[in-house]
């Protein structure tokens, strides 16, 4: 049968629920397309209790099922598999077009490390900007993988104006829409959350503060449960602050609501550059941040990342002044941010999903690009 006359059986291999935010615009686009037979899998969600990792069925899955999402444990029989991370068992998926759409862009080097561990796999890697193309093509671990520049589908809904009702979102969490808003989104490792656990609340008393922890900070497996408990205890004392629950997996609407973002090495800082807004970067001793095998934790030293555009701080006591700099950027900051934006992003026009699908279909119909175990 001619491929063009048959439905394309496609699997979104989500891994963790929070990976889905990177897929949402693509999911919506493909589920409306009669050409596709769309399925989902969620196979890595676990929480640690004491020393045991227990499979966790996120309640949000039931809501997704009501929207028509079909979940499966099968791995074989799919024409295309879209994943937000490299697969530990890519051979189990058989001969398929294996699409990699990063669940979190940024300055961590996990993508390159994972490619190194799977030298025989073949991914079609869809990336957000010229920097990623260059860094992957210069990586000794690119191997058989192919790189395609399409932009960042994760941000499409933002640029389509779907999250423009900022007041409604703030009021949902009991925040004042007449105040400026700081979104604090630390990663779990390396993290600033221990260093600023008190200052972040005290320094933002005349602002709205939204704290969005990395999902791992809730799960106890890769980060201790104390990470979320620290903030659960403190947020109760401050009316101007909210700690988003674990179930709030998608950060993109909060990008729209925030005037400034603050993090250290999270992809949120990277993403926020796209919106012509400014952020605060908490500097960490990046030269000492290494994996257990001695390899650097970060691709780019976070003390240098977005330097002279975003505001770098070394203490939580600097947060309020840094916020003011961000909402009143100098011409030099604006010019530098524009230059970084050209380097890190491609066509921020809300159309990255269409470009991804167009290229994906071209590769599929053309053949010869599959991952073959």
The 8 nearest C-alpha neighbors of each residue, nearest first, counted from 0:
[[1, 2, 4, 5, 3, 6, 364, 7],
 [0, 2, 3, 4, 5, 364, 6, 7],
 [3, 1, 5, 4, 0, 364, 6, 7],
 [2, 4, 1, 5, 364, 6, 0, 7],
 [5, 3, 2, 1, 6, 0, 34, 7],
 [6, 4, 2, 3, 7, 1, 0, 34],
 [5, 7, 34, 35, 8, 36, 4, 3],
 [8, 6, 35, 36, 9, 78, 34, 5],
 [9, 7, 36, 77, 78, 35, 37, 6],
 [8, 10, 79, 37, 77, 80, 78, 7],
 [11, 9, 38, 80, 39, 12, 37, 81],
 [12, 10, 39, 81, 13, 80, 82, 38],
 [11, 13, 40, 82, 10, 14, 39, 81],
 [12, 14, 41, 15, 11, 40, 18, 19],
 [15, 13, 41, 43, 42, 12, 16, 44],
 [16, 14, 44, 17, 18, 13, 43, 41],
 [17, 15, 18, 19, 13, 14, 248, 41],
 [16, 18, 248, 19, 15, 20, 249, 214],
 [19, 17, 102, 16, 20, 15, 21, 13],
 [18, 20, 22, 17, 21, 16, 23, 13],
 [21, 19, 249, 23, 22, 18, 17, 153],
 [20, 22, 153, 102, 19, 18, 23, 152],
 [21, 23, 19, 25, 20, 24, 26, 153],
 [22, 24, 26, 20, 25, 21, 19, 27],
 [25, 23, 27, 26, 22, 28, 152, 352],
 [26, 24, 28, 22, 23, 27, 352, 29],
 [27, 25, 23, 29, 28, 24, 22, 30],
 [26, 28, 24, 30, 25, 29, 23, 31],
 [27, 29, 25, 26, 31, 30, 24, 32],
 [30, 28, 32, 31, 26, 27, 25, 35],
 [29, 31, 27, 32, 28, 26, 37, 35],
 [32, 30, 29, 28, 27, 33, 35, 26],
 [31, 33, 29, 34, 30, 35, 28, 36],
 [34, 32, 35, 31, 30, 36, 6, 29],
 [33, 35, 6, 32, 7, 36, 5, 29],
 [36, 34, 7, 33, 6, 37, 32, 8],
 [35, 37, 8, 7, 9, 6, 38, 34],
 [36, 38, 9, 35, 10, 8, 30, 39],
 [39, 37, 10, 69, 70, 9, 11, 36],
 [40, 38, 70, 11, 10, 69, 12, 71],
 [39, 41, 12, 70, 71, 13, 42, 72],
 [42, 40, 14, 13, 15, 43, 12, 39],
 [41, 43, 14, 44, 40, 15, 13, 72],
 [44, 42, 14, 15, 45, 41, 54, 13],
 [45, 43, 15, 55, 54, 42, 14, 41],
 [46, 44, 54, 55, 53, 52, 43, 47],
 [47, 45, 218, 53, 52, 219, 55, 220],
 [46, 48, 52, 219, 220, 51, 53, 218],
 [47, 49, 51, 50, 52, 46, 53, 219],
 [48, 50, 51, 47, 52, 219, 220, 46],
 [51, 49, 48, 47, 52, 220, 219, 53],
 [50, 52, 48, 47, 49, 53, 46, 220],
 [53, 51, 47, 46, 45, 48, 54, 50],
 [52, 54, 45, 46, 47, 51, 55, 48],
 [55, 53, 45, 44, 46, 56, 52, 43],
 [54, 56, 45, 44, 57, 46, 53, 43],
 [57, 55, 58, 54, 44, 60, 45, 59],
 [56, 58, 59, 60, 55, 16, 44, 246],
 [59, 57, 60, 61, 56, 62, 246, 55],
 [58, 60, 62, 57, 61, 63, 246, 16],
 [61, 59, 63, 58, 62, 57, 64, 56],
 [60, 62, 64, 59, 63, 58, 65, 57],
 [63, 61, 59, 65, 60, 64, 66, 58],
 [62, 64, 60, 66, 65, 61, 68, 59],
 [63, 65, 68, 61, 67, 66, 62, 60],
 [66, 64, 62, 63, 67, 61, 68, 60],
 [67, 65, 63, 64, 68, 62, 61, 69],
 [66, 68, 64, 65, 69, 63, 30, 62],
 [69, 67, 64, 63, 66, 70, 38, 39],
 [68, 70, 38, 39, 67, 64, 71, 37],
 [71, 69, 39, 40, 38, 68, 72, 41],
 [70, 72, 73, 40, 39, 69, 38, 74],
 [71, 73, 40, 74, 70, 42, 41, 39],
 [74, 72, 71, 75, 76, 40, 92, 70],
 [73, 75, 92, 91, 72, 76, 77, 93],
 [76, 74, 92, 93, 77, 73, 91, 94],
 [75, 77, 78, 74, 93, 92, 8, 73],
 [78, 76, 8, 79, 9, 75, 95, 10],
 [77, 79, 95, 8, 9, 7, 96, 76],
 [80, 78, 96, 9, 77, 95, 97, 10],
 [79, 81, 10, 97, 9, 98, 11, 96],
 [82, 80, 98, 11, 99, 12, 10, 97],
 [83, 81, 12, 99, 84, 100, 13, 11],
 [84, 82, 102, 101, 100, 99, 18, 13],
 [85, 83, 82, 101, 86, 99, 102, 100],
 [84, 86, 113, 87, 82, 83, 99, 114],
 [87, 85, 89, 88, 84, 82, 117, 113],
 [86, 88, 89, 85, 117, 90, 116, 113],
 [87, 89, 86, 90, 91, 92, 85, 117],
 [90, 88, 86, 91, 92, 87, 120, 93],
 [89, 91, 372, 92, 88, 93, 371, 120],
 [92, 90, 89, 93, 88, 74, 75, 372],
 [93, 91, 75, 74, 90, 89, 94, 95],
 [94, 92, 90, 91, 75, 95, 372, 371],
 [93, 95, 371, 370, 369, 92, 372, 96],
 [96, 94, 369, 78, 370, 79, 97, 93],
 [95, 97, 369, 79, 370, 78, 80, 98],
 [96, 98, 80, 122, 95, 79, 123, 370],
 [99, 97, 81, 123, 122, 80, 124, 82],
 [98, 100, 124, 82, 83, 123, 81, 122],
 [101, 99, 83, 125, 82, 102, 124, 98],
 [100, 102, 83, 103, 84, 99, 104, 21],
 [101, 103, 83, 18, 21, 100, 84, 104],
 [104, 102, 101, 266, 105, 21, 18, 83],
 [105, 103, 266, 101, 102, 269, 106, 270],
 [104, 106, 266, 269, 107, 103, 265, 264],
 [105, 107, 298, 299, 297, 108, 264, 266],
 [108, 106, 297, 298, 109, 105, 296, 264],
 [107, 109, 298, 297, 110, 111, 296, 106],
 [108, 110, 112, 111, 107, 113, 296, 297],
 [111, 109, 113, 112, 108, 114, 85, 84],
 [110, 112, 114, 113, 109, 108, 115, 140],
 [113, 111, 109, 115, 110, 114, 108, 116],
 [112, 114, 116, 110, 115, 111, 109, 85],
 [115, 113, 111, 117, 116, 112, 140, 110],
 [114, 116, 140, 112, 113, 117, 118, 111],
 [115, 117, 113, 114, 118, 112, 140, 87],
 [118, 116, 114, 115, 119, 120, 113, 87],
 [119, 117, 120, 115, 142, 116, 114, 140],
 [118, 120, 117, 121, 143, 142, 372, 370],
 [121, 119, 117, 118, 370, 122, 89, 143],
 [120, 122, 144, 370, 143, 119, 123, 97],
 [123, 121, 144, 97, 98, 124, 99, 145],
 [122, 124, 98, 145, 99, 144, 97, 146],
 [123, 125, 99, 146, 122, 145, 147, 98],
 [126, 124, 147, 100, 148, 146, 99, 123],
 [127, 125, 148, 128, 147, 149, 150, 124],
 [126, 128, 150, 151, 344, 345, 149, 148],
 [127, 129, 344, 343, 345, 130, 131, 150],
 [130, 128, 132, 131, 342, 343, 133, 344],
 [129, 131, 133, 343, 132, 128, 342, 134],
 [132, 130, 134, 133, 129, 128, 135, 126],
 [133, 131, 129, 135, 130, 134, 136, 146],
 [132, 134, 130, 136, 131, 135, 137, 129],
 [135, 133, 131, 137, 136, 132, 130, 138],
 [136, 134, 138, 137, 132, 133, 131, 141],
 [135, 137, 133, 138, 134, 132, 141, 146],
 [138, 136, 134, 135, 133, 139, 141, 132],
 [137, 139, 135, 140, 136, 141, 134, 111],
 [140, 138, 141, 137, 142, 136, 115, 135],
 [141, 139, 115, 138, 142, 114, 111, 118],
 [142, 140, 144, 138, 139, 135, 143, 136],
 [143, 141, 140, 144, 118, 139, 119, 121],
 [144, 142, 121, 141, 145, 120, 119, 122],
 [143, 145, 121, 122, 142, 141, 123, 146],
 [144, 146, 123, 124, 122, 143, 147, 121],
 [147, 145, 124, 125, 123, 132, 148, 144],
 [146, 148, 125, 124, 126, 149, 145, 123],
 [149, 147, 126, 125, 150, 127, 128, 146],
 [148, 150, 351, 354, 355, 127, 126, 147],
 [151, 149, 127, 345, 351, 128, 126, 346],
 [150, 152, 127, 153, 351, 154, 149, 126],
 [153, 151, 351, 352, 155, 154, 24, 150],
 [152, 154, 21, 151, 155, 22, 20, 24],
 [155, 153, 152, 157, 156, 151, 158, 349],
 [156, 154, 349, 152, 158, 157, 153, 159],
 [155, 157, 159, 158, 161, 154, 160, 349],
 [158, 156, 154, 160, 155, 159, 161, 162],
 [159, 157, 349, 155, 160, 156, 348, 154],
 [158, 160, 156, 157, 349, 161, 155, 348],
 [161, 159, 158, 157, 163, 162, 156, 164],
 [160, 162, 156, 159, 163, 157, 158, 164],
 [163, 161, 160, 164, 252, 157, 255, 165],
 [162, 164, 160, 165, 161, 255, 157, 256],
 [165, 163, 162, 166, 167, 168, 161, 256],
 [164, 166, 256, 168, 167, 163, 169, 255],
 [167, 165, 176, 169, 168, 164, 170, 256],
 [168, 166, 170, 165, 169, 164, 171, 176],
 [167, 169, 171, 165, 166, 170, 164, 172],
 [170, 168, 174, 166, 171, 172, 167, 176],
 [171, 169, 173, 174, 167, 172, 168, 166],
 [170, 172, 168, 169, 173, 167, 174, 166],
 [173, 171, 170, 169, 174, 241, 168, 243],
 [174, 172, 170, 171, 169, 175, 241, 239],
 [173, 175, 169, 170, 172, 207, 176, 239],
 [174, 176, 177, 178, 170, 169, 173, 207],
 [177, 175, 166, 178, 169, 174, 170, 165],
 [178, 176, 175, 179, 166, 174, 207, 180],
 [179, 177, 176, 206, 175, 207, 180, 205],
 [178, 180, 206, 207, 258, 177, 181, 257],
 [181, 179, 207, 257, 258, 206, 208, 178],
 [182, 180, 208, 259, 257, 260, 207, 258],
 [181, 183, 260, 209, 257, 210, 208, 261],
 [184, 182, 261, 210, 260, 209, 211, 262],
 [183, 185, 211, 262, 212, 210, 261, 182],
 [186, 184, 262, 212, 190, 265, 192, 183],
 [185, 187, 265, 213, 190, 188, 264, 184],
 [186, 188, 190, 216, 213, 189, 222, 215],
 [189, 187, 190, 186, 222, 264, 185, 191],
 [188, 190, 187, 186, 264, 191, 288, 263],
 [189, 191, 188, 187, 186, 192, 185, 263],
 [190, 192, 194, 193, 195, 185, 263, 281],
 [191, 193, 194, 195, 190, 196, 185, 226],
 [194, 192, 196, 191, 195, 190, 226, 229],
 [193, 195, 191, 192, 196, 315, 314, 197],
 [196, 194, 198, 315, 199, 197, 192, 193],
 [195, 197, 193, 192, 194, 198, 199, 230],
 [198, 196, 195, 199, 200, 201, 233, 194],
 [197, 199, 201, 195, 315, 200, 202, 196],
 [198, 200, 195, 202, 197, 201, 196, 203],
 [201, 199, 198, 203, 202, 197, 204, 237],
 [202, 200, 198, 203, 204, 199, 197, 237],
 [201, 203, 319, 199, 200, 198, 204, 318],
 [202, 204, 206, 200, 205, 201, 199, 319],
 [205, 203, 206, 201, 202, 239, 200, 207],
 [204, 206, 203, 207, 178, 239, 202, 179],
 [207, 205, 203, 179, 204, 178, 180, 208],
 [206, 208, 180, 239, 240, 179, 181, 178],
 [209, 207, 240, 181, 180, 182, 239, 206],
 [208, 210, 182, 241, 240, 183, 242, 181],
 [211, 209, 242, 183, 182, 184, 243, 241],
 [212, 210, 184, 243, 183, 242, 209, 213],
 [213, 211, 184, 185, 214, 210, 216, 186],
 [212, 214, 186, 215, 216, 187, 185, 211],
 [215, 213, 216, 217, 212, 245, 218, 17],
 [214, 216, 218, 217, 213, 222, 221, 187],
 [215, 217, 214, 213, 222, 226, 187, 218],
 [218, 216, 215, 214, 227, 224, 219, 245],
 [217, 219, 46, 215, 220, 216, 47, 214],
 [218, 220, 223, 224, 47, 222, 217, 46],
 [219, 221, 47, 218, 222, 46, 223, 215],
 [220, 222, 219, 215, 223, 218, 216, 187],
 [221, 223, 219, 216, 220, 215, 187, 224],
 [224, 222, 219, 225, 226, 216, 220, 221],
 [223, 225, 219, 226, 217, 227, 216, 228],
 [224, 226, 228, 223, 227, 229, 216, 222],
 [227, 225, 224, 216, 228, 229, 223, 230],
 [226, 228, 230, 229, 225, 217, 216, 224],
 [227, 229, 225, 231, 230, 226, 232, 224],
 [230, 228, 227, 232, 226, 231, 225, 233],
 [229, 231, 233, 232, 228, 227, 234, 242],
 [230, 232, 228, 234, 233, 229, 227, 235],
 [233, 231, 230, 229, 234, 235, 228, 236],
 [232, 234, 230, 235, 231, 236, 229, 237],
 [233, 235, 236, 237, 231, 230, 232, 240],
 [234, 236, 233, 237, 232, 231, 238, 240],
 [237, 235, 234, 233, 238, 232, 240, 200],
 [238, 236, 234, 239, 240, 235, 200, 233],
 [239, 237, 240, 236, 235, 234, 241, 174],
 [238, 240, 207, 237, 208, 174, 204, 206],
 [241, 239, 208, 238, 237, 209, 207, 234],
 [242, 240, 209, 243, 210, 234, 208, 172],
 [241, 243, 210, 209, 244, 211, 234, 240],
 [242, 244, 211, 241, 210, 247, 245, 209],
 [245, 243, 246, 247, 242, 211, 248, 212],
 [244, 246, 247, 214, 217, 248, 243, 212],
 [245, 247, 244, 248, 59, 57, 58, 243],
 [248, 246, 245, 244, 249, 243, 250, 17],
 [247, 249, 17, 246, 250, 245, 16, 20],
 [250, 248, 20, 251, 247, 17, 252, 19],
 [249, 251, 253, 252, 248, 254, 20, 247],
 [250, 252, 254, 253, 249, 255, 154, 157],
 [253, 251, 255, 254, 162, 250, 256, 249],
 [254, 252, 256, 255, 251, 250, 257, 182],
 [255, 253, 251, 257, 252, 256, 250, 271],
 [254, 256, 253, 252, 257, 162, 165, 163],
 [255, 257, 253, 165, 254, 252, 258, 169],
 [258, 256, 180, 254, 259, 255, 181, 182],
 [257, 259, 180, 181, 179, 256, 276, 260],
 [260, 258, 181, 278, 257, 277, 182, 180],
 [261, 259, 182, 278, 181, 183, 279, 257],
 [262, 260, 279, 183, 278, 280, 184, 182],
 [263, 261, 185, 280, 184, 265, 281, 183],
 [262, 264, 281, 280, 265, 282, 185, 191],
 [265, 263, 301, 262, 186, 106, 266, 189],
 [266, 264, 186, 267, 263, 268, 262, 185],
 [265, 267, 105, 269, 104, 268, 103, 270],
 [268, 266, 270, 265, 269, 271, 184, 262],
 [269, 267, 271, 266, 270, 265, 262, 278],
 [268, 270, 266, 105, 267, 271, 272, 104],
 [271, 269, 267, 272, 268, 273, 266, 104],
 [272, 270, 268, 273, 269, 274, 267, 276],
 [271, 273, 270, 274, 269, 275, 276, 340],
 [272, 274, 271, 270, 275, 340, 344, 347],
 [273, 275, 276, 272, 271, 270, 277, 254],
 [276, 274, 273, 272, 277, 271, 336, 337],
 [275, 277, 274, 272, 271, 259, 258, 278],
 [278, 276, 325, 309, 259, 272, 275, 260],
 [277, 279, 260, 259, 309, 261, 325, 310],
 [278, 280, 261, 310, 309, 311, 260, 281],
 [279, 281, 311, 263, 262, 261, 282, 310],
 [282, 280, 263, 312, 313, 311, 262, 279],
 [283, 281, 302, 313, 312, 280, 263, 301],
 [282, 284, 285, 281, 302, 301, 263, 313],
 [285, 283, 286, 287, 288, 282, 302, 301],
 [284, 286, 288, 287, 300, 283, 301, 297],
 [287, 285, 284, 288, 300, 295, 289, 283],
 [286, 288, 285, 284, 289, 295, 283, 296],
 [289, 287, 285, 296, 286, 295, 284, 290],
 [288, 290, 295, 296, 294, 293, 287, 291],
 [289, 291, 293, 292, 294, 296, 295, 288],
 [290, 292, 293, 289, 294, 295, 296, 288],
 [293, 291, 290, 294, 289, 295, 296, 112],
 [292, 294, 290, 291, 289, 295, 296, 288],
 [293, 295, 290, 289, 292, 296, 291, 288],
 [296, 294, 289, 297, 288, 290, 293, 298],
 [295, 297, 289, 288, 290, 107, 108, 294],
 [298, 296, 107, 108, 299, 295, 106, 300],
 [297, 299, 108, 106, 107, 300, 296, 295],
 [300, 298, 297, 106, 301, 304, 303, 107],
 [301, 299, 302, 303, 285, 304, 297, 298],
 [300, 302, 304, 303, 299, 264, 282, 285],
 [303, 301, 282, 300, 304, 283, 311, 285],
 [302, 304, 306, 301, 300, 305, 299, 282],
 [303, 305, 301, 306, 302, 300, 299, 106],
 [306, 304, 308, 309, 303, 307, 339, 336],
 [305, 307, 303, 304, 308, 309, 310, 311],
 [308, 306, 332, 309, 305, 335, 310, 331],
 [309, 307, 332, 336, 335, 306, 305, 310],
 [308, 310, 278, 305, 277, 279, 307, 306],
 [311, 309, 279, 280, 321, 278, 308, 312],
 [310, 312, 280, 279, 281, 282, 309, 313],
 [313, 311, 281, 314, 282, 280, 317, 310],
 [312, 314, 282, 281, 311, 315, 317, 283],
 [315, 313, 316, 317, 312, 281, 195, 318],
 [314, 316, 195, 198, 317, 318, 199, 313],
 [315, 317, 314, 318, 198, 202, 319, 199],
 [318, 316, 315, 320, 314, 319, 321, 312],
 [317, 319, 321, 315, 320, 316, 322, 202],
 [320, 318, 322, 321, 202, 317, 323, 203],
 [321, 319, 323, 322, 318, 317, 324, 316],
 [320, 322, 324, 318, 319, 323, 317, 310],
 [321, 323, 325, 319, 320, 324, 318, 326],
 [324, 322, 320, 326, 325, 321, 327, 319],
 [323, 325, 327, 321, 322, 328, 326, 320],
 [326, 324, 322, 277, 323, 328, 327, 278],
 [325, 327, 323, 324, 328, 322, 258, 277],
 [326, 328, 324, 325, 323, 329, 322, 277],
 [329, 327, 325, 324, 332, 326, 333, 330],
 [328, 330, 332, 331, 333, 327, 324, 334],
 [331, 329, 333, 332, 334, 328, 335, 327],
 [330, 332, 334, 329, 333, 335, 308, 307],
 [333, 331, 308, 329, 335, 330, 334, 328],
 [332, 334, 330, 336, 331, 335, 337, 329],
 [335, 333, 331, 337, 336, 332, 330, 338],
 [334, 336, 338, 332, 308, 337, 333, 331],
 [337, 335, 308, 339, 333, 338, 334, 340],
 [336, 338, 340, 334, 335, 339, 333, 341],
 [337, 339, 335, 341, 336, 340, 334, 342],
 [340, 338, 342, 336, 341, 337, 343, 335],
 [341, 339, 337, 343, 342, 338, 344, 336],
 [342, 340, 338, 339, 344, 343, 337, 345],
 [341, 343, 339, 340, 129, 130, 344, 128],
 [342, 344, 128, 340, 130, 341, 129, 339],
 [345, 343, 128, 127, 340, 341, 342, 150],
 [344, 346, 150, 128, 127, 347, 149, 341],
 [347, 345, 348, 150, 344, 351, 149, 350],
 [346, 348, 345, 349, 150, 344, 158, 273],
 [347, 349, 350, 346, 158, 155, 351, 159],
 [348, 350, 155, 158, 159, 351, 347, 156],
 [351, 349, 348, 352, 353, 155, 354, 152],
 [352, 350, 152, 354, 150, 353, 149, 151],
 [353, 351, 152, 355, 354, 350, 25, 356],
 [352, 354, 356, 355, 350, 351, 357, 28],
 [353, 355, 351, 357, 352, 356, 149, 358],
 [354, 356, 352, 358, 353, 357, 359, 149],
 [357, 355, 359, 353, 358, 354, 360, 352],
 [356, 358, 354, 360, 355, 359, 353, 361],
 [357, 359, 361, 355, 360, 356, 354, 362],
 [360, 358, 356, 362, 361, 357, 355, 363],
 [361, 359, 363, 357, 362, 358, 364, 356],
 [360, 362, 358, 359, 364, 363, 365, 357],
 [363, 361, 365, 359, 360, 364, 366, 358],
 [364, 362, 360, 366, 365, 361, 359, 96],
 [365, 363, 366, 361, 362, 360, 2, 3],
 [364, 366, 362, 363, 361, 367, 368, 360],
 [367, 365, 363, 364, 368, 362, 369, 361],
 [366, 368, 369, 365, 362, 363, 370, 96],
 [369, 367, 366, 96, 362, 370, 363, 123],
 [370, 368, 96, 95, 367, 371, 94, 97],
 [369, 371, 121, 95, 94, 96, 97, 120],
 [370, 372, 94, 369, 93, 95, 90, 120],
 [371, 90, 93, 370, 94, 120, 89, 91]]
